[in-house]
């Protein structure tokens, strides 16, 4: 009897355990499934955004939402664009290739024309079963360039880059920059000389709601799409969201201008060209001359008042864009997408705010090439971490595909970047000790090696390849690039030149 009683009690225990396991099994299975579910990806692209952000040590800038994202993930303090111009930089990101590898340096050349079979970053996600979608400025559309339809599962949601609400800003006429960004000459029956069009204002600050401008509408569209995409539990998504501010014109609602005291606007500290630098390396005029009240015919077009207005507009535009990103981030958390979504914030290149007397981008200097880069990957990145290793735009392609464990079934091209996932776990893990970037100015190809301390630039005249000059800057001693020290530091130049010469020769330069 004792033996039978023991067996009966044992049977009762097994029965209870079985019933409990049976009741929780669906939830257990769901947990296992969620742990193995492919992560979503939200790629946030920001136009002309340099690391003038609170989280990067700029006490003047008001960027609370970007700062919060950085605190939730990892920020890269020495991240760089591969070329400081919108169209090329975005191709660097989407193709995982440097401009010198593809020959894609300038506006007016769509990559599919030359590389019809190349698999873009979103396209590899699409080919691995993801829903891929883009909202706002992702590829550079304008100046003769168009969107890449093969990258996306659904048509791209486009919006304006150049936008005015104040009648006096453009007198209700088509301006130069509007014509360029709207591809006027690409679609119009009769082409026009863009330079003959009027110039639009460099800034405006009407008292309007956030959605009156493109970034507000882009945030609204992204939020609406996330609500729909989050309902699909079987297909992961790759969503690219492109904000245009702080790109010129600095069109932002008044309340963001009011965040800053104009009298406290920090003016440029060093406005001279670097001593000993070749003249062609220093940009004068360019894009900013298409905006009023800049006077391109003046020997001194920038008064202190004008500088303050431009810098004020840049920071106001950052704060406006930051607020729109904040709307997006709050919705991501409300939908609980943050639990299984990789979030990346990337600036396409930097921006000169009067340093060296330069405005906008298009150089090989620090202010034009250094970018903000923040990655938050659930289960991988740790909160409040940062990395001081040099990284570059082309590293994002292999990094994101590695994080999602994607299969490049039949690679159509080799990638130039490196997988940064080891750095996401350990920011001190040795992945790379330098980055490479380039820019062409006045018929000279500038190729740069930037490590933690130095930047060396080799300028090669494209008509006379024997005509080579160098720049070298020591950021430990000279962070503002006041003096080119290449002449008296041949050993450093030689060391960095050896790294530069390990890269293949630049492509696509014959006709330049």
C-alpha positions as CSV (number, residue, x, y, z in Angstrom):
1,X,0.0,0.0,0.0
2,X,2.8,2.4,0.9
3,X,4.4,1.7,-2.5
4,X,1.1,2.4,-4.3
5,X,0.5,5.6,-2.3
6,X,4.0,6.9,-3.2
7,X,3.4,6.2,-6.9
8,X,0.0,7.9,-6.8
9,X,1.5,11.0,-5.2
10,X,4.3,11.0,-7.8
11,X,1.7,10.7,-10.5
12,X,-0.2,13.6,-9.1
13,X,3.0,15.7,-9.1
14,X,3.7,14.8,-12.7
15,X,0.2,15.6,-13.7
16,X,0.3,19.0,-12.1
17,X,3.6,19.8,-13.7
18,X,2.3,18.7,-17.0
19,X,-0.8,20.8,-16.8
20,X,1.3,23.8,-15.8
21,X,3.7,23.3,-18.7
22,X,0.8,22.8,-21.1
23,X,-0.8,26.0,-20.0
24,X,2.3,28.1,-20.4
25,X,3.7,26.4,-23.5
26,X,2.2,28.8,-26.0
27,X,3.7,31.7,-24.2
28,X,7.0,29.9,-23.9
29,X,6.9,29.2,-27.7
30,X,6.1,32.8,-28.3
31,X,9.1,33.9,-26.3
32,X,11.4,31.6,-28.1
33,X,10.0,32.8,-31.5
34,X,10.5,36.4,-30.6
35,X,14.0,35.7,-29.5
36,X,14.8,34.2,-32.9
37,X,12.8,36.8,-34.9
38,X,14.7,38.9,-37.3
39,X,15.3,42.4,-36.0
40,X,13.7,45.4,-37.6
41,X,15.9,48.2,-38.8
42,X,15.2,51.9,-38.6
43,X,17.8,54.0,-40.4
44,X,17.6,57.7,-39.7
45,X,19.5,59.9,-42.2
46,X,20.1,63.6,-41.5
47,X,21.2,66.1,-44.1
48,X,24.3,68.3,-43.3
49,X,24.3,67.3,-39.7
50,X,27.7,67.7,-38.0
51,X,28.3,66.5,-34.4
52,X,27.3,69.9,-32.9
53,X,25.0,68.1,-30.5
54,X,24.8,68.0,-26.7
55,X,25.8,64.4,-26.4
56,X,29.0,65.3,-28.4
57,X,29.9,68.0,-26.0
58,X,28.3,71.1,-27.6
59,X,26.7,72.9,-24.7
60,X,25.1,75.5,-26.9
61,X,23.2,73.0,-29.1
62,X,19.8,71.8,-27.9
63,X,19.3,68.3,-29.2
64,X,17.6,66.3,-26.3
65,X,16.2,63.5,-28.4
66,X,19.4,62.7,-30.3
67,X,21.2,62.9,-26.9
68,X,18.7,60.4,-25.4
69,X,19.1,57.9,-28.3
70,X,22.9,58.1,-27.8
71,X,22.5,57.4,-24.1
72,X,20.5,54.3,-24.9
73,X,23.1,53.0,-27.3
74,X,26.6,53.7,-28.5
75,X,27.9,56.9,-30.1
76,X,31.0,57.0,-32.3
77,X,33.1,60.0,-31.6
78,X,35.4,59.7,-34.6
79,X,33.0,58.8,-37.4
80,X,33.6,60.2,-40.9
81,X,31.9,60.5,-44.3
82,X,33.7,59.1,-47.2
83,X,32.9,62.1,-49.3
84,X,31.5,65.4,-48.1
85,X,28.7,65.8,-50.7
86,X,25.1,64.5,-50.4
87,X,24.8,62.3,-53.4
88,X,28.1,60.5,-53.1
89,X,27.9,60.1,-49.4
90,X,24.5,58.4,-49.7
91,X,25.8,56.1,-52.4
92,X,28.8,55.3,-50.1
93,X,26.2,54.3,-47.4
94,X,23.8,52.4,-49.7
95,X,26.5,50.5,-51.7
96,X,29.0,50.0,-49.0
97,X,31.6,51.4,-51.4
98,X,33.8,54.5,-51.4
99,X,33.5,57.0,-54.3
100,X,37.0,56.1,-55.4
101,X,35.9,52.5,-55.8
102,X,32.8,53.3,-57.9
103,X,33.8,56.5,-59.7
104,X,30.6,58.1,-58.3
105,X,31.8,61.5,-57.1
106,X,29.3,64.1,-58.5
107,X,25.7,64.9,-59.2
108,X,23.9,63.8,-62.3
109,X,25.0,60.1,-62.5
110,X,22.6,57.5,-61.2
111,X,24.5,54.4,-60.0
112,X,22.1,51.9,-61.7
113,X,23.3,53.4,-65.0
114,X,26.8,52.1,-64.3
115,X,26.1,49.3,-61.9
116,X,22.7,47.9,-62.8
117,X,23.1,44.7,-60.7
118,X,24.5,46.2,-57.5
119,X,22.7,45.1,-54.4
120,X,22.1,48.1,-52.2
121,X,21.9,48.0,-48.4
122,X,18.0,48.0,-48.3
123,X,17.9,45.7,-51.2
124,X,19.8,42.9,-49.4
125,X,17.3,43.2,-46.6
126,X,14.5,43.0,-49.2
127,X,16.1,40.0,-50.8
128,X,16.2,38.3,-47.4
129,X,12.4,38.7,-46.8
130,X,12.2,42.1,-45.3
131,X,9.7,44.8,-46.1
132,X,11.8,47.8,-47.1
133,X,10.5,51.4,-47.3
134,X,11.9,54.9,-47.5
135,X,10.4,58.2,-46.3
136,X,12.0,61.7,-46.9
137,X,15.5,62.3,-48.1
138,X,17.2,58.9,-48.3
139,X,18.9,58.8,-51.7
140,X,19.8,62.2,-53.0
141,X,16.9,63.2,-55.4
142,X,17.8,66.3,-57.4
143,X,20.6,67.8,-59.4
144,X,19.9,65.1,-62.0
145,X,19.8,62.2,-59.6
146,X,16.7,60.1,-58.9
147,X,15.5,57.5,-56.4
148,X,16.4,53.8,-56.7
149,X,13.1,51.9,-57.0
150,X,14.8,48.5,-56.7
151,X,15.7,49.2,-53.1
152,X,12.2,49.4,-51.8
153,X,9.1,47.2,-51.5
154,X,6.7,50.1,-51.9
155,X,7.0,53.5,-53.7
156,X,9.2,56.1,-51.9
157,X,7.5,58.9,-49.9
158,X,9.2,62.1,-51.1
159,X,9.0,65.6,-49.7
160,X,10.7,68.9,-50.2
161,X,14.3,69.9,-49.3
162,X,14.0,73.6,-50.3
163,X,10.8,75.0,-48.8
164,X,9.5,78.5,-48.0
165,X,6.4,79.6,-46.3
166,X,7.1,83.3,-46.1
167,X,6.3,85.0,-49.4
168,X,9.3,87.3,-49.2
169,X,11.6,84.4,-49.0
170,X,11.2,83.5,-52.7
171,X,8.6,86.0,-53.9
172,X,6.5,83.0,-55.0
173,X,9.0,82.3,-57.8
174,X,11.0,79.2,-58.6
175,X,14.4,79.7,-57.1
176,X,17.8,78.2,-58.2
177,X,18.0,75.6,-55.4
178,X,14.3,74.6,-55.8
179,X,14.9,74.0,-59.5
180,X,18.0,71.9,-58.7
181,X,16.3,69.7,-56.1
182,X,13.1,69.3,-58.1
183,X,15.1,68.1,-61.1
184,X,13.5,70.8,-63.2
185,X,15.8,70.4,-66.2
186,X,15.4,66.6,-66.0
187,X,11.6,66.7,-66.6
188,X,10.8,70.1,-68.2
189,X,10.1,70.3,-71.9
190,X,12.2,73.4,-72.2
191,X,15.4,73.5,-70.2
192,X,16.5,76.7,-68.4
193,X,19.7,78.2,-67.2
194,X,19.4,77.6,-63.5
195,X,21.8,80.5,-62.7
196,X,19.4,83.0,-64.2
197,X,16.7,82.1,-61.6
198,X,16.3,84.2,-58.5
199,X,17.9,83.2,-55.2
200,X,15.8,82.2,-52.2
201,X,16.3,83.3,-48.6
202,X,19.0,81.5,-46.5
203,X,16.6,81.3,-43.6
204,X,13.1,82.0,-42.4
205,X,11.3,81.6,-39.0
206,X,7.5,81.8,-39.3
207,X,5.3,81.0,-36.3
208,X,3.9,77.8,-37.7
209,X,3.2,74.2,-36.6
210,X,6.0,71.6,-37.1
211,X,4.1,69.8,-39.9
212,X,4.2,73.0,-41.9
213,X,7.7,72.0,-43.1
214,X,8.9,68.7,-44.6
215,X,10.6,67.2,-41.6
216,X,7.3,67.4,-39.6
217,X,5.4,65.7,-42.4
218,X,8.2,63.0,-42.7
219,X,7.9,62.2,-39.0
220,X,4.1,62.0,-39.3
221,X,4.3,59.7,-42.3
222,X,7.0,57.5,-40.5
223,X,4.8,57.2,-37.4
224,X,1.7,56.3,-39.5
225,X,3.7,53.6,-41.4
226,X,5.2,52.2,-38.2
227,X,1.7,51.7,-36.8
228,X,0.9,49.6,-39.8
229,X,4.2,47.8,-40.0
230,X,4.1,46.9,-36.3
231,X,0.9,44.9,-36.9
232,X,2.7,42.4,-39.1
233,X,4.2,39.9,-36.8
234,X,5.6,37.7,-39.5
235,X,7.7,40.0,-41.7
236,X,10.5,42.3,-40.3
237,X,11.0,45.7,-41.9
238,X,13.8,48.0,-42.9
239,X,12.6,51.6,-42.7
240,X,14.8,54.5,-43.9
241,X,13.7,57.9,-42.6
242,X,15.5,61.0,-44.0
243,X,15.3,64.4,-42.4
244,X,16.5,67.4,-44.4
245,X,17.3,70.0,-41.7
246,X,19.8,71.5,-41.0
247,X,20.3,71.7,-44.8
248,X,19.9,75.2,-46.3
249,X,17.6,77.1,-46.3
250,X,17.2,77.2,-42.5
251,X,13.5,77.1,-42.6
252,X,12.2,76.2,-39.2
253,X,9.3,77.2,-37.0
254,X,9.9,80.3,-34.8
255,X,9.8,78.4,-31.5
256,X,13.0,76.6,-32.4
257,X,14.8,79.9,-33.2
258,X,13.5,81.1,-29.8
259,X,15.5,78.3,-28.0
260,X,18.6,80.3,-28.6
261,X,19.8,83.8,-27.6
262,X,21.1,85.4,-30.7
263,X,23.5,87.5,-28.7
264,X,25.1,84.3,-27.4
265,X,25.6,82.7,-30.9
266,X,29.2,81.4,-31.0
267,X,31.0,83.0,-34.0
268,X,33.8,81.2,-35.9
269,X,37.1,81.1,-33.9
270,X,39.5,80.7,-36.9
271,X,38.4,82.1,-40.3
272,X,41.7,81.9,-42.2
273,X,42.8,79.2,-44.6
274,X,45.3,76.8,-43.0
275,X,48.8,78.3,-43.3
276,X,50.7,76.4,-46.1
277,X,47.6,74.7,-47.5
278,X,47.1,74.7,-51.3
279,X,44.7,77.4,-52.4
280,X,42.4,75.0,-54.2
281,X,41.8,73.0,-51.0
282,X,39.9,75.8,-49.4
283,X,36.4,76.3,-50.6
284,X,35.0,79.8,-51.4
285,X,31.4,80.4,-52.2
286,X,29.7,77.5,-53.9
287,X,26.2,76.3,-52.8
288,X,25.7,79.1,-50.3
289,X,25.9,81.8,-53.0
290,X,22.5,80.6,-54.3
291,X,20.9,82.1,-51.2
292,X,20.2,85.7,-50.3
293,X,21.4,87.9,-48.6
294,X,24.9,86.5,-49.3
295,X,26.7,88.7,-51.8
296,X,29.1,86.6,-53.9
297,X,30.5,89.7,-55.5
298,X,31.7,91.2,-52.2
299,X,35.3,90.9,-51.0
300,X,33.9,90.4,-47.5
301,X,30.4,89.0,-47.9
302,X,29.9,87.8,-44.3
303,X,29.3,90.5,-41.7
304,X,29.1,89.4,-38.0
305,X,25.3,89.9,-38.2
306,X,25.1,87.6,-41.2
307,X,27.3,85.0,-39.5
308,X,25.1,85.1,-36.4
309,X,21.9,84.6,-38.5
310,X,23.4,81.7,-40.4
311,X,24.7,80.0,-37.3
312,X,21.5,80.7,-35.5
313,X,19.6,79.1,-38.3
314,X,21.8,76.1,-38.3
315,X,21.2,75.4,-34.6
316,X,17.5,76.2,-34.8
317,X,17.2,73.7,-37.7
318,X,19.0,71.0,-35.6
319,X,16.5,71.5,-32.8
320,X,13.6,71.4,-35.2
321,X,14.8,68.2,-36.7
322,X,15.6,66.8,-33.3
323,X,12.0,67.4,-32.2
324,X,10.7,65.5,-35.2
325,X,13.0,62.6,-34.4
326,X,11.8,62.7,-30.9
327,X,8.2,62.2,-32.1
328,X,9.4,59.1,-34.0
329,X,11.3,57.7,-31.1
330,X,8.3,58.0,-28.7
331,X,6.1,56.2,-31.2
332,X,8.7,53.4,-31.5
333,X,8.7,52.9,-27.8
334,X,4.9,53.2,-27.5
335,X,4.6,50.4,-30.1
336,X,7.2,48.4,-28.2
337,X,9.3,48.2,-31.4
338,X,12.4,49.2,-29.5
339,X,12.5,45.7,-28.1
340,X,13.5,44.2,-31.4
341,X,14.6,47.1,-33.6
342,X,18.1,48.3,-34.5
343,X,18.1,52.1,-34.7
344,X,20.8,54.0,-36.4
345,X,21.3,57.8,-36.7
346,X,23.7,58.9,-39.4
347,X,24.7,62.3,-40.7
348,X,25.6,62.3,-44.4
349,X,28.6,64.7,-43.8
350,X,29.6,67.6,-41.8
351,X,29.3,71.4,-42.4
352,X,31.5,74.4,-42.2
353,X,30.1,77.1,-40.0
354,X,32.6,79.8,-41.1
355,X,35.7,78.0,-40.0
356,X,38.6,78.7,-42.5
357,X,36.1,81.3,-43.9
358,X,34.2,78.3,-45.4
359,X,30.4,77.7,-45.4
360,X,28.6,74.4,-46.2
361,X,30.6,71.3,-47.1
362,X,32.7,70.0,-50.1
363,X,36.2,69.9,-48.6
364,X,38.5,67.4,-47.1
365,X,38.7,69.2,-43.7
366,X,37.5,68.0,-40.3
367,X,34.3,70.1,-40.1
368,X,33.1,68.8,-43.5
369,X,33.9,65.2,-43.0
370,X,33.2,64.3,-39.3
371,X,29.7,63.0,-38.7
372,X,27.5,61.9,-35.9
373,X,26.9,58.1,-35.8
374,X,24.7,56.4,-33.1
375,X,23.7,52.8,-33.0
376,X,21.2,51.1,-30.7
377,X,20.9,47.4,-31.1
378,X,18.8,45.5,-28.5
379,X,20.7,42.8,-26.8
380,X,24.0,43.9,-28.4
381,X,24.8,47.6,-27.5
382,X,25.0,48.7,-23.9
383,X,23.6,52.0,-22.6
384,X,25.8,55.1,-22.2
385,X,28.7,53.8,-24.2
386,X,31.0,55.5,-26.7
387,X,33.7,54.5,-29.1
388,X,36.8,56.6,-29.9
389,X,38.0,54.4,-32.8
390,X,37.9,55.9,-36.3
391,X,35.0,54.5,-38.4
392,X,33.4,55.5,-41.7
393,X,30.2,55.5,-43.6
394,X,31.0,52.4,-45.6
395,X,31.2,50.4,-42.4
396,X,27.4,50.5,-41.9
397,X,26.5,48.1,-44.7
398,X,28.5,45.1,-43.3
399,X,27.6,46.1,-39.8
400,X,23.8,46.1,-40.3
401,X,23.8,43.0,-42.4
402,X,25.8,41.2,-39.7
403,X,23.5,42.4,-36.9
404,X,20.5,41.0,-38.9
405,X,22.5,37.8,-39.9
406,X,21.6,38.3,-43.5
407,X,22.8,36.1,-46.4
408,X,24.4,37.8,-49.4
409,X,23.4,34.9,-51.6
410,X,25.2,36.1,-54.7
411,X,27.2,39.2,-54.0
412,X,27.4,41.5,-57.0
413,X,30.2,43.6,-55.4
414,X,32.8,43.5,-52.7
415,X,32.2,45.9,-49.7
416,X,34.8,48.5,-48.7
417,X,33.9,48.8,-45.1
418,X,34.4,46.6,-42.0
419,X,31.9,45.0,-39.7
420,X,31.8,47.1,-36.5
421,X,29.8,44.6,-34.4
422,X,32.8,43.8,-32.2
423,X,32.9,47.4,-31.2
424,X,29.2,47.4,-30.2
425,X,30.1,44.9,-27.5
426,X,33.6,46.3,-26.7
427,X,34.4,49.8,-28.0
428,X,38.1,49.1,-27.4
429,X,38.2,46.1,-29.6
430,X,40.8,46.8,-32.4
431,X,38.8,46.9,-35.7
432,X,40.5,49.7,-37.6
433,X,43.1,52.3,-36.9
434,X,42.2,54.8,-39.7
435,X,39.6,55.8,-42.2
436,X,39.9,56.9,-45.9
437,X,37.9,59.7,-47.5
438,X,38.3,61.8,-50.6
439,X,37.1,64.9,-52.5
440,X,37.9,66.5,-55.8
441,X,38.5,70.2,-55.9
442,X,39.4,72.3,-59.0
443,X,40.8,69.3,-60.9
444,X,42.7,67.9,-58.0
445,X,41.9,64.6,-56.3
446,X,42.3,64.8,-52.6
447,X,42.7,61.4,-50.8
448,X,42.9,61.5,-47.0
449,X,43.9,59.2,-44.3
450,X,42.5,60.1,-40.9
451,X,43.7,58.3,-37.8
452,X,43.1,59.3,-34.1
453,X,45.7,62.0,-34.3
454,X,46.5,63.0,-37.9
455,X,44.9,63.7,-41.2
456,X,47.1,63.4,-44.3
457,X,45.7,64.5,-47.6
458,X,47.4,63.7,-50.9
459,X,46.3,66.0,-53.7
460,X,46.9,64.7,-57.2
461,X,46.4,67.0,-60.2
462,X,44.2,65.1,-62.6
463,X,45.8,66.6,-65.7
464,X,49.4,66.3,-64.5
465,X,49.6,63.2,-62.3
466,X,53.2,64.1,-61.3
467,X,51.9,67.3,-59.7
468,X,51.3,66.1,-56.1
469,X,51.0,68.2,-52.9
470,X,50.3,67.1,-49.3
471,X,48.5,68.4,-46.3
472,X,49.1,67.2,-42.7
473,X,47.3,68.2,-39.6
474,X,48.0,67.2,-36.0
475,X,44.6,67.3,-34.1
476,X,46.3,66.8,-30.8
477,X,48.2,70.0,-31.1
478,X,46.2,71.8,-33.8
479,X,42.5,70.8,-33.7
480,X,41.4,73.8,-35.8
481,X,43.8,73.0,-38.6
482,X,45.7,76.3,-38.5
483,X,48.9,75.1,-40.0
484,X,49.8,72.5,-42.7
485,X,52.8,70.7,-41.2
486,X,53.4,68.2,-44.0
487,X,56.7,69.9,-45.0
488,X,58.4,69.4,-41.6
489,X,57.0,66.0,-40.8
490,X,58.0,63.7,-43.6
491,X,58.1,60.6,-41.4
492,X,54.5,61.0,-40.5
493,X,53.5,61.7,-44.1
494,X,55.4,58.6,-45.2
495,X,53.8,56.4,-42.6
496,X,50.3,57.6,-43.6
497,X,51.1,57.5,-47.3
498,X,51.9,53.8,-46.9
499,X,48.4,53.3,-45.6
500,X,46.9,55.3,-48.4
501,X,48.8,53.3,-51.1
502,X,47.3,50.1,-49.8
503,X,44.0,51.2,-51.4
504,X,43.2,50.6,-55.1
505,X,43.7,53.5,-57.5
506,X,40.7,55.8,-57.7
507,X,38.2,55.1,-60.5
508,X,36.3,57.3,-62.9
509,X,38.8,60.2,-63.2
510,X,39.6,60.2,-66.9
511,X,37.1,62.8,-67.9
512,X,37.4,65.0,-64.8
